[in-house]
Amino acid sequence: MGLSLQDQLLKAGVADKKQANKANKEKRAQRKENKGKNNTPEINKTRQEQLAQAKRSAELNRQFNREKEKQEKLAQVKQLIEENHLDLRKYENPYYFKVGNKIKKLYVNDEITKKLGQGELAIVTLNSVYEIVPANVARKIADRDPDALVVLHKPEEES
C-alpha cells in the first residue's frame, strides 16, 4: 500500500514529526467538535418525522375503531329490530305518526294503537323501514342509535 500524504511529507523532509503530531491533534479536535453538531439536526428531523408518523397512525387507528364501533352498533340495532318487531301484515287500521316534516302510517289494530299511546310499544326505523317493537327494546336501540327511534310515548302515570 502507498504511504499517506503525511508520511510522504515526513520522508521528503518537508515536515517534521512535531508538525505531524500537531496536525493530527487539530484534526481530532475538529472532528470531535463537529461530530455532535452535524448529526443533531438530522436526528431531530428524523425524530420529528417519527413522531408525526406515530400521530397520524394513532389518528387513523382512532378513526378505524370509531367506524368499527359504529358498524357493530348498527348490526346490534338490526338484530334487535329483527328479533323483536311485531308482524303488521294482518292489520288494517292506519296509525299515523310524524317523521321530520312528513306524516307516515303503519297499519295496526286497536290494541297496538293503545299500547303505542301508553308507551308500551315504540316505532323504530332501519333503512327507511318502520317497525313496532316493545318499549324496553326501543330504549336499547336508542342507546345504540338515537336516530333509529321514531316514536316512543312516555307511559302515563296512573293516580
C-alpha positions as CSV (number, residue, x, y, z in Angstrom):
1,M,0.0,0.0,0.0
2,G,1.1,3.5,-0.7
3,L,2.2,6.0,2.0
4,S,-0.2,8.6,3.4
5,L,0.4,12.2,2.4
6,Q,1.7,12.9,5.9
7,D,4.2,10.0,5.7
8,Q,5.4,11.2,2.3
9,L,5.9,14.7,3.6
10,L,7.9,13.4,6.6
11,K,10.0,11.2,4.3
12,A,10.7,14.0,1.9
13,G,11.7,16.3,4.8
14,V,9.2,19.0,4.1
15,A,7.6,18.5,7.5
16,D,8.9,17.1,10.8
17,K,7.3,14.8,13.4
18,K,6.3,17.6,15.7
19,Q,4.2,19.3,12.9
20,A,2.6,16.0,12.0
21,N,1.5,15.4,15.6
22,K,0.1,18.9,15.9
23,A,-1.9,18.5,12.7
24,N,-3.3,15.1,13.9
25,K,-4.3,16.7,17.2
26,E,-6.1,19.5,15.5
27,K,-7.9,17.1,13.2
28,R,-9.1,15.0,16.1
29,A,-10.3,18.1,18.0
30,Q,-12.1,19.4,14.9
31,R,-13.8,16.0,14.3
32,K,-14.9,15.8,18.0
33,E,-16.3,19.3,17.8
34,N,-18.2,18.7,14.5
35,K,-19.4,15.2,15.5
36,G,-22.3,16.4,17.7
37,K,-23.2,19.4,15.6
38,N,-23.7,17.7,12.3
39,N,-25.8,14.8,13.5
40,T,-28.2,16.8,15.8
41,P,-30.3,18.4,13.0
42,E,-30.6,15.0,11.2
43,I,-31.6,13.2,14.4
44,N,-34.1,15.9,15.4
45,K,-35.6,15.8,11.9
46,T,-35.8,12.0,11.9
47,R,-37.4,12.1,15.4
48,Q,-39.9,14.7,14.3
49,E,-40.8,12.6,11.3
50,Q,-41.3,9.5,13.5
51,L,-43.5,11.4,15.9
52,A,-45.6,12.8,13.1
53,Q,-46.0,9.3,11.6
54,A,-47.0,7.9,15.0
55,K,-49.5,10.7,15.4
56,R,-51.0,10.0,12.0
57,S,-51.1,6.3,12.8
58,A,-52.8,6.9,16.1
59,E,-55.5,9.1,14.4
60,L,-56.1,6.5,11.7
61,N,-56.5,3.9,14.4
62,R,-59.0,6.0,16.3
63,Q,-61.0,6.6,13.1
64,F,-60.9,2.9,12.3
65,N,-62.1,2.0,15.8
66,R,-64.9,4.6,15.7
67,E,-66.1,3.2,12.4
68,K,-65.9,-0.4,13.6
69,E,-67.8,0.5,16.7
70,K,-70.5,2.3,14.6
71,Q,-70.8,-0.8,12.4
72,E,-71.1,-3.0,15.4
73,K,-73.9,-0.8,16.9
74,L,-75.8,-0.8,13.6
75,A,-75.6,-4.6,13.5
76,Q,-76.9,-4.8,17.1
77,V,-79.8,-2.4,16.2
78,K,-80.7,-4.5,13.1
79,Q,-80.6,-7.7,15.2
80,L,-82.8,-6.2,18.0
81,I,-85.4,-5.0,15.4
82,E,-85.4,-8.3,13.5
83,E,-85.8,-10.3,16.6
84,N,-88.4,-8.2,18.4
85,H,-90.6,-6.5,15.8
86,L,-94.3,-7.2,15.5
87,D,-95.8,-8.7,12.4
88,L,-98.1,-6.0,11.0
89,R,-99.2,-7.7,7.8
90,K,-102.6,-8.7,9.1
91,Y,-103.8,-5.4,10.4
92,E,-106.0,-2.8,8.6
93,N,-106.3,0.3,10.9
94,P,-103.9,3.1,10.0
95,Y,-101.7,4.6,12.7
96,Y,-100.3,8.0,11.7
97,F,-97.0,9.4,13.1
98,K,-94.7,12.2,12.3
99,V,-91.2,11.8,10.9
100,G,-89.5,15.2,10.5
101,N,-91.9,17.2,8.4
102,K,-93.7,14.1,6.9
103,I,-96.6,12.1,8.1
104,K,-96.1,8.3,7.9
105,K,-98.5,5.5,8.6
106,L,-98.4,1.9,9.7
107,Y,-101.4,-0.5,9.8
108,V,-102.1,-1.8,13.3
109,N,-105.1,-2.9,15.4
110,D,-106.7,-1.2,18.3
111,E,-104.6,-3.0,21.0
112,I,-101.4,-1.9,19.3
113,T,-102.6,1.7,19.0
114,K,-103.5,1.7,22.7
115,K,-100.0,0.3,23.7
116,L,-98.2,2.8,21.4
117,G,-100.1,5.6,23.2
118,Q,-99.3,4.2,26.6
119,G,-95.6,3.9,25.8
120,E,-95.5,0.1,26.0
121,L,-94.6,-0.1,22.3
122,A,-92.5,2.1,20.1
123,I,-91.8,2.7,16.4
124,V,-88.3,2.4,15.2
125,T,-86.7,2.6,11.7
126,L,-83.9,0.8,10.0
127,N,-83.0,1.5,6.3
128,S,-86.3,3.5,5.9
129,V,-88.5,0.6,7.0
130,Y,-90.7,1.3,10.1
131,E,-91.3,-1.4,12.7
132,I,-93.0,-1.6,16.0
133,V,-91.1,-3.1,18.9
134,P,-91.6,-3.3,22.7
135,A,-90.5,-0.1,24.6
136,N,-87.7,-1.8,26.5
137,V,-86.2,-2.9,23.2
138,A,-86.7,0.6,21.8
139,R,-84.7,2.0,24.6
140,K,-81.8,-0.4,23.9
141,I,-82.0,0.6,20.2
142,A,-82.0,4.3,21.2
143,D,-78.8,3.8,23.3
144,R,-77.0,2.4,20.3
145,D,-78.5,4.6,17.6
146,P,-80.7,7.6,18.6
147,D,-81.7,8.2,15.0
148,A,-83.4,4.8,14.8
149,L,-86.1,5.6,17.4
150,V,-89.1,7.4,15.8
151,V,-91.9,7.3,18.3
152,L,-91.8,6.3,22.0
153,H,-94.5,7.9,24.1
154,K,-93.8,8.3,27.8
155,P,-96.0,6.0,29.9
156,E,-98.9,7.7,31.6
157,E,-98.7,7.6,35.4
158,E,-101.9,6.3,37.0
159,S,-103.1,8.1,40.1
